[in-house]
Amino acid sequence: MIQSVSIPLKAGYAMVHYCLTLHQTNPNRSDQDRRAMVIHYMPVGTKSNEGVPLKDNLLLSGHNSLSTEQQKLV
């Protein structure tokens, strides 16, 4: 049986969790915007479901294993 767990955070704090973790938050009733940041790690050359290259990826570590010709196709 799945059980929910409440994890209260102070204002200005952040939480990091696995992408498949079910999560929710209460409505933002303040006049302040609630900010969120999402980071996805994926291999070089990843394409969208429509087959469109994702050209705005940032290589964080390692090296680009695609040849110059392959990079032109991506």
Jmol script that loads the backbone (N, CA, C; Angstrom):
load data "model"
ATOM      1  N   MET A   1       0.832  -1.181   0.000  1.00  0.00           N
ATOM      2  CA  MET A   1       0.000   0.000   0.000  1.00  0.00           C
ATOM      3  C   MET A   1       0.880   1.249   0.000  1.00  0.00           C
ATOM      4  N   ILE A   2       0.581   2.187  -0.892  1.00  0.00           N
ATOM      5  CA  ILE A   2       1.338   3.432  -0.974  1.00  0.00           C
ATOM      6  C   ILE A   2       0.831   4.392   0.090  1.00  0.00           C
ATOM      7  N   GLN A   3       1.761   5.002   0.797  1.00  0.00           N
ATOM      8  CA  GLN A   3       1.400   5.929   1.862  1.00  0.00           C
ATOM      9  C   GLN A   3       2.051   7.278   1.576  1.00  0.00           C
ATOM     10  N   SER A   4       1.306   8.351   1.741  1.00  0.00           N
ATOM     11  CA  SER A   4       1.877   9.683   1.535  1.00  0.00           C
ATOM     12  C   SER A   4       2.618  10.130   2.790  1.00  0.00           C
ATOM     13  N   VAL A   5       3.634  10.949   2.576  1.00  0.00           N
ATOM     14  CA  VAL A   5       4.439  11.482   3.669  1.00  0.00           C
ATOM     15  C   VAL A   5       4.545  12.984   3.469  1.00  0.00           C
ATOM     16  N   SER A   6       4.262  13.745   4.485  1.00  0.00           N
ATOM     17  CA  SER A   6       4.373  15.197   4.418  1.00  0.00           C
ATOM     18  C   SER A   6       5.788  15.609   4.794  1.00  0.00           C
ATOM     19  N   ILE A   7       6.393  16.455   3.972  1.00  0.00           N
ATOM     20  CA  ILE A   7       7.738  16.959   4.251  1.00  0.00           C
ATOM     21  C   ILE A   7       7.679  18.484   4.193  1.00  0.00           C
ATOM     22  N   PRO A   8       7.386  19.132   5.317  1.00  0.00           N
ATOM     23  CA  PRO A   8       7.291  20.595   5.327  1.00  0.00           C
ATOM     24  C   PRO A   8       8.658  21.232   5.068  1.00  0.00           C
ATOM     25  N   LEU A   9       8.658  22.298   4.267  1.00  0.00           N
ATOM     26  CA  LEU A   9       9.884  23.046   3.989  1.00  0.00           C
ATOM     27  C   LEU A   9       9.682  24.502   4.382  1.00  0.00           C
ATOM     28  N   LYS A  10      10.743  25.114   4.875  1.00  0.00           N
ATOM     29  CA  LYS A  10      10.688  26.537   5.199  1.00  0.00           C
ATOM     30  C   LYS A  10      10.733  27.347   3.901  1.00  0.00           C
ATOM     31  N   ALA A  11      10.259  28.581   3.967  1.00  0.00           N
ATOM     32  CA  ALA A  11      10.306  29.475   2.811  1.00  0.00           C
ATOM     33  C   ALA A  11      11.745  29.603   2.320  1.00  0.00           C
ATOM     34  N   GLY A  12      11.937  29.490   1.018  1.00  0.00           N
ATOM     35  CA  GLY A  12      13.269  29.596   0.430  1.00  0.00           C
ATOM     36  C   GLY A  12      14.006  28.278   0.324  1.00  0.00           C
ATOM     37  N   TYR A  13      13.478  27.208   0.913  1.00  0.00           N
ATOM     38  CA  TYR A  13      14.110  25.901   0.841  1.00  0.00           C
ATOM     39  C   TYR A  13      13.720  25.202  -0.455  1.00  0.00           C
ATOM     40  N   ALA A  14      14.455  24.170  -0.808  1.00  0.00           N
ATOM     41  CA  ALA A  14      14.187  23.428  -2.039  1.00  0.00           C
ATOM     42  C   ALA A  14      14.207  21.939  -1.753  1.00  0.00           C
ATOM     43  N   MET A  15      13.584  21.188  -2.632  1.00  0.00           N
ATOM     44  CA  MET A  15      13.564  19.735  -2.517  1.00  0.00           C
ATOM     45  C   MET A  15      14.024  19.140  -3.847  1.00  0.00           C
ATOM     46  N   VAL A  16      14.800  18.087  -3.771  1.00  0.00           N
ATOM     47  CA  VAL A  16      15.254  17.368  -4.962  1.00  0.00           C
ATOM     48  C   VAL A  16      14.745  15.945  -4.839  1.00  0.00           C
ATOM     49  N   HIS A  17      14.146  15.434  -5.901  1.00  0.00           N
ATOM     50  CA  HIS A  17      13.642  14.066  -5.851  1.00  0.00           C
ATOM     51  C   HIS A  17      13.730  13.419  -7.220  1.00  0.00           C
ATOM     52  N   TYR A  18      13.598  12.120  -7.249  1.00  0.00           N
ATOM     53  CA  TYR A  18      13.627  11.332  -8.478  1.00  0.00           C
ATOM     54  C   TYR A  18      12.450  11.721  -9.360  1.00  0.00           C
ATOM     55  N   CYS A  19      12.662  11.709 -10.682  1.00  0.00           N
ATOM     56  CA  CYS A  19      11.638  12.197 -11.616  1.00  0.00           C
ATOM     57  C   CYS A  19      10.339  11.402 -11.576  1.00  0.00           C
ATOM     58  N   LEU A  20      10.352  10.170 -11.131  1.00  0.00           N
ATOM     59  CA  LEU A  20       9.129   9.374 -11.078  1.00  0.00           C
ATOM     60  C   LEU A  20       8.454   9.406  -9.704  1.00  0.00           C
ATOM     61  N   THR A  21       9.000  10.213  -8.797  1.00  0.00           N
ATOM     62  CA  THR A  21       8.388  10.353  -7.482  1.00  0.00           C
ATOM     63  C   THR A  21       7.106  11.166  -7.607  1.00  0.00           C
ATOM     64  N   LEU A  22       5.999  10.607  -7.148  1.00  0.00           N
ATOM     65  CA  LEU A  22       4.752  11.364  -7.133  1.00  0.00           C
ATOM     66  C   LEU A  22       4.867  12.443  -6.068  1.00  0.00           C
ATOM     67  N   HIS A  23       4.524  13.663  -6.431  1.00  0.00           N
ATOM     68  CA  HIS A  23       4.631  14.754  -5.471  1.00  0.00           C
ATOM     69  C   HIS A  23       3.574  15.810  -5.767  1.00  0.00           C
ATOM     70  N   GLN A  24       3.316  16.608  -4.772  1.00  0.00           N
ATOM     71  CA  GLN A  24       2.346  17.700  -4.926  1.00  0.00           C
ATOM     72  C   GLN A  24       2.696  18.794  -3.944  1.00  0.00           C
ATOM     73  N   THR A  25       2.068  19.924  -4.110  1.00  0.00           N
ATOM     74  CA  THR A  25       2.245  21.029  -3.191  1.00  0.00           C
ATOM     75  C   THR A  25       0.903  21.726  -3.010  1.00  0.00           C
ATOM     76  N   ASN A  26       0.758  22.388  -1.902  1.00  0.00           N
ATOM     77  CA  ASN A  26      -0.467  23.151  -1.667  1.00  0.00           C
ATOM     78  C   ASN A  26      -0.493  24.373  -2.578  1.00  0.00           C
ATOM     79  N   PRO A  27      -1.667  24.929  -2.823  1.00  0.00           N
ATOM     80  CA  PRO A  27      -1.755  26.120  -3.675  1.00  0.00           C
ATOM     81  C   PRO A  27      -0.941  27.280  -3.108  1.00  0.00           C
ATOM     82  N   ASN A  28      -0.390  28.075  -4.003  1.00  0.00           N
ATOM     83  CA  ASN A  28       0.345  29.271  -3.610  1.00  0.00           C
ATOM     84  C   ASN A  28      -0.668  30.398  -3.419  1.00  0.00           C
ATOM     85  N   ARG A  29      -0.923  30.756  -2.195  1.00  0.00           N
ATOM     86  CA  ARG A  29      -1.920  31.795  -1.898  1.00  0.00           C
ATOM     87  C   ARG A  29      -1.267  33.145  -1.592  1.00  0.00           C
ATOM     88  N   SER A  30       0.034  33.231  -1.803  1.00  0.00           N
ATOM     89  CA  SER A  30       0.734  34.490  -1.549  1.00  0.00           C
ATOM     90  C   SER A  30       0.775  35.324  -2.832  1.00  0.00           C
ATOM     91  N   ASP A  31       1.268  36.546  -2.702  1.00  0.00           N
ATOM     92  CA  ASP A  31       1.458  37.411  -3.866  1.00  0.00           C
ATOM     93  C   ASP A  31       2.791  37.140  -4.553  1.00  0.00           C
ATOM     94  N   GLN A  32       3.604  36.278  -3.967  1.00  0.00           N
ATOM     95  CA  GLN A  32       4.928  35.952  -4.507  1.00  0.00           C
ATOM     96  C   GLN A  32       4.831  34.783  -5.486  1.00  0.00           C
ATOM     97  N   ASP A  33       5.616  34.843  -6.561  1.00  0.00           N
ATOM     98  CA  ASP A  33       5.679  33.713  -7.482  1.00  0.00           C
ATOM     99  C   ASP A  33       6.360  32.537  -6.801  1.00  0.00           C
ATOM    100  N   ARG A  34       5.965  31.346  -7.156  1.00  0.00           N
ATOM    101  CA  ARG A  34       6.637  30.133  -6.695  1.00  0.00           C
ATOM    102  C   ARG A  34       7.498  29.654  -7.860  1.00  0.00           C
ATOM    103  N   ARG A  35       8.772  29.556  -7.626  1.00  0.00           N
ATOM    104  CA  ARG A  35       9.696  29.171  -8.690  1.00  0.00           C
ATOM    105  C   ARG A  35       9.955  27.680  -8.673  1.00  0.00           C
ATOM    106  N   ALA A  36      10.226  27.159  -9.857  1.00  0.00           N
ATOM    107  CA  ALA A  36      10.572  25.742  -9.993  1.00  0.00           C
ATOM    108  C   ALA A  36      11.685  25.619 -11.024  1.00  0.00           C
ATOM    109  N   MET A  37      12.527  24.626 -10.853  1.00  0.00           N
ATOM    110  CA  MET A  37      13.586  24.353 -11.811  1.00  0.00           C
ATOM    111  C   MET A  37      13.588  22.852 -12.073  1.00  0.00           C
ATOM    112  N   VAL A  38      13.634  22.484 -13.339  1.00  0.00           N
ATOM    113  CA  VAL A  38      13.640  21.076 -13.725  1.00  0.00           C
ATOM    114  C   VAL A  38      14.894  20.815 -14.543  1.00  0.00           C
ATOM    115  N   ILE A  39      15.634  19.779 -14.183  1.00  0.00           N
ATOM    116  CA  ILE A  39      16.850  19.401 -14.905  1.00  0.00           C
ATOM    117  C   ILE A  39      16.691  17.965 -15.371  1.00  0.00           C
ATOM    118  N   HIS A  40      16.958  17.718 -16.643  1.00  0.00           N
ATOM    119  CA  HIS A  40      16.909  16.373 -17.208  1.00  0.00           C
ATOM    120  C   HIS A  40      18.304  16.013 -17.710  1.00  0.00           C
ATOM    121  N   TYR A  41      18.810  14.870 -17.300  1.00  0.00           N
ATOM    122  CA  TYR A  41      20.075  14.367 -17.820  1.00  0.00           C
ATOM    123  C   TYR A  41      19.758  13.369 -18.921  1.00  0.00           C
ATOM    124  N   MET A  42      20.433  13.514 -20.076  1.00  0.00           N
ATOM    125  CA  MET A  42      20.178  12.618 -21.203  1.00  0.00           C
ATOM    126  C   MET A  42      21.442  12.498 -22.041  1.00  0.00           C
ATOM    127  N   PRO A  43      21.552  11.424 -22.824  1.00  0.00           N
ATOM    128  CA  PRO A  43      22.737  11.219 -23.645  1.00  0.00           C
ATOM    129  C   PRO A  43      22.847  12.253 -24.769  1.00  0.00           C
ATOM    130  N   VAL A  44      24.080  12.480 -25.224  1.00  0.00           N
ATOM    131  CA  VAL A  44      24.318  13.327 -26.388  1.00  0.00           C
ATOM    132  C   VAL A  44      23.551  12.746 -27.573  1.00  0.00           C
ATOM    133  N   GLY A  45      22.952  13.604 -28.380  1.00  0.00           N
ATOM    134  CA  GLY A  45      22.235  13.142 -29.561  1.00  0.00           C
ATOM    135  C   GLY A  45      20.787  12.778 -29.308  1.00  0.00           C
ATOM    136  N   THR A  46      20.288  13.028 -28.100  1.00  0.00           N
ATOM    137  CA  THR A  46      18.899  12.708 -27.782  1.00  0.00           C
ATOM    138  C   THR A  46      17.957  13.511 -28.667  1.00  0.00           C
ATOM    139  N   LYS A  47      16.892  12.862 -29.130  1.00  0.00           N
ATOM    140  CA  LYS A  47      15.891  13.533 -29.960  1.00  0.00           C
ATOM    141  C   LYS A  47      14.540  13.485 -29.257  1.00  0.00           C
ATOM    142  N   SER A  48      13.656  14.390 -29.651  1.00  0.00           N
ATOM    143  CA  SER A  48      12.307  14.413 -29.091  1.00  0.00           C
ATOM    144  C   SER A  48      11.514  13.229 -29.627  1.00  0.00           C
ATOM    145  N   ASN A  49      10.329  13.022 -29.094  1.00  0.00           N
ATOM    146  CA  ASN A  49       9.460  11.940 -29.575  1.00  0.00           C
ATOM    147  C   ASN A  49       9.117  12.101 -31.047  1.00  0.00           C
ATOM    148  N   GLU A  50       9.143  13.336 -31.541  1.00  0.00           N
ATOM    149  CA  GLU A  50       8.850  13.593 -32.948  1.00  0.00           C
ATOM    150  C   GLU A  50      10.089  13.423 -33.820  1.00  0.00           C
ATOM    151  N   GLY A  51      11.223  13.049 -33.219  1.00  0.00           N
ATOM    152  CA  GLY A  51      12.459  12.861 -33.970  1.00  0.00           C
ATOM    153  C   GLY A  51      13.227  14.146 -34.204  1.00  0.00           C
ATOM    154  N   VAL A  52      12.790  15.224 -33.576  1.00  0.00           N
ATOM    155  CA  VAL A  52      13.453  16.513 -33.732  1.00  0.00           C
ATOM    156  C   VAL A  52      14.638  16.579 -32.771  1.00  0.00           C
ATOM    157  N   PRO A  53      15.833  16.933 -33.277  1.00  0.00           N
ATOM    158  CA  PRO A  53      16.998  17.032 -32.392  1.00  0.00           C
ATOM    159  C   PRO A  53      16.791  18.083 -31.303  1.00  0.00           C
ATOM    160  N   LEU A  54      17.312  17.798 -30.130  1.00  0.00           N
ATOM    161  CA  LEU A  54      17.262  18.747 -29.016  1.00  0.00           C
ATOM    162  C   LEU A  54      18.587  19.492 -28.996  1.00  0.00           C
ATOM    163  N   LYS A  55      18.674  20.584 -29.719  1.00  0.00           N
ATOM    164  CA  LYS A  55      19.939  21.287 -29.922  1.00  0.00           C
ATOM    165  C   LYS A  55      20.361  22.167 -28.757  1.00  0.00           C
ATOM    166  N   ASP A  56      19.478  22.441 -27.822  1.00  0.00           N
ATOM    167  CA  ASP A  56      19.847  23.338 -26.727  1.00  0.00           C
ATOM    168  C   ASP A  56      20.370  22.594 -25.501  1.00  0.00           C
ATOM    169  N   ASN A  57      20.790  21.347 -25.679  1.00  0.00           N
ATOM    170  CA  ASN A  57      21.359  20.587 -24.563  1.00  0.00           C
ATOM    171  C   ASN A  57      22.727  21.137 -24.200  1.00  0.00           C
ATOM    172  N   LEU A  58      23.105  20.990 -22.953  1.00  0.00           N
ATOM    173  CA  LEU A  58      24.392  21.429 -22.450  1.00  0.00           C
ATOM    174  C   LEU A  58      25.160  20.198 -21.988  1.00  0.00           C
ATOM    175  N   LEU A  59      26.365  19.994 -22.523  1.00  0.00           N
ATOM    176  CA  LEU A  59      27.191  18.856 -22.133  1.00  0.00           C
ATOM    177  C   LEU A  59      27.858  19.190 -20.801  1.00  0.00           C
ATOM    178  N   LEU A  60      27.465  18.480 -19.741  1.00  0.00           N
ATOM    179  CA  LEU A  60      27.957  18.781 -18.398  1.00  0.00           C
ATOM    180  C   LEU A  60      29.272  18.100 -18.075  1.00  0.00           C
ATOM    181  N   SER A  61      29.497  16.921 -18.625  1.00  0.00           N
ATOM    182  CA  SER A  61      30.749  16.225 -18.356  1.00  0.00           C
ATOM    183  C   SER A  61      31.012  15.224 -19.464  1.00  0.00           C
ATOM    184  N   GLY A  62      32.219  14.705 -19.495  1.00  0.00           N
ATOM    185  CA  GLY A  62      32.560  13.726 -20.519  1.00  0.00           C
ATOM    186  C   GLY A  62      32.868  14.409 -21.835  1.00  0.00           C
ATOM    187  N   HIS A  63      32.580  13.714 -22.913  1.00  0.00           N
ATOM    188  CA  HIS A  63      32.853  14.265 -24.242  1.00  0.00           C
ATOM    189  C   HIS A  63      31.730  13.888 -25.192  1.00  0.00           C
ATOM    190  N   ASN A  64      31.631  14.631 -26.271  1.00  0.00           N
ATOM    191  CA  ASN A  64      30.627  14.355 -27.285  1.00  0.00           C
ATOM    192  C   ASN A  64      31.126  13.184 -28.118  1.00  0.00           C
ATOM    193  N   SER A  65      30.453  12.050 -28.025  1.00  0.00           N
ATOM    194  CA  SER A  65      30.895  10.843 -28.720  1.00  0.00           C
ATOM    195  C   SER A  65      30.442  10.805 -30.173  1.00  0.00           C
ATOM    196  N   LEU A  66      29.690  11.810 -30.616  1.00  0.00           N
ATOM    197  CA  LEU A  66      29.236  11.836 -32.002  1.00  0.00           C
ATOM    198  C   LEU A  66      30.305  12.449 -32.898  1.00  0.00           C
ATOM    199  N   SER A  67      30.461  11.898 -34.091  1.00  0.00           N
ATOM    200  CA  SER A  67      31.395  12.466 -35.057  1.00  0.00           C
ATOM    201  C   SER A  67      30.853  13.803 -35.547  1.00  0.00           C
ATOM    202  N   THR A  68      31.698  14.582 -36.222  1.00  0.00           N
ATOM    203  CA  THR A  68      31.268  15.866 -36.765  1.00  0.00           C
ATOM    204  C   THR A  68      30.098  15.681 -37.712  1.00  0.00           C
ATOM    205  N   GLU A  69      30.128  14.639 -38.527  1.00  0.00           N
ATOM    206  CA  GLU A  69      29.034  14.365 -39.466  1.00  0.00           C
ATOM    207  C   GLU A  69      27.754  13.996 -38.723  1.00  0.00           C
ATOM    208  N   GLN A  70      27.876  13.196 -37.678  1.00  0.00           N
ATOM    209  CA  GLN A  70      26.700  12.825 -36.882  1.00  0.00           C
ATOM    210  C   GLN A  70      26.104  14.049 -36.192  1.00  0.00           C
ATOM    211  N   GLN A  71      26.965  14.956 -35.719  1.00  0.00           N
ATOM    212  CA  GLN A  71      26.487  16.158 -35.047  1.00  0.00           C
ATOM    213  C   GLN A  71      25.662  17.023 -35.991  1.00  0.00           C
ATOM    214  N   LYS A  72      26.010  17.047 -37.281  1.00  0.00           N
ATOM    215  CA  LYS A  72      25.253  17.822 -38.267  1.00  0.00           C
ATOM    216  C   LYS A  72      23.850  17.259 -38.442  1.00  0.00           C
ATOM    217  N   LEU A  73      23.686  15.953 -38.242  1.00  0.00           N
ATOM    218  CA  LEU A  73      22.388  15.305 -38.402  1.00  0.00           C
ATOM    219  C   LEU A  73      21.500  15.491 -37.183  1.00  0.00           C
ATOM    220  N   VAL A  74      22.123  15.783 -36.060  1.00  0.00           N
ATOM    221  CA  VAL A  74      21.379  15.885 -34.798  1.00  0.00           C
ATOM    222  C   VAL A  74      20.799  17.248 -34.606  1.00  0.00           C
TER     223      VAL A  74
END
end "model"
wireframe off; spacefill off
backbone 0.3
color backbone group
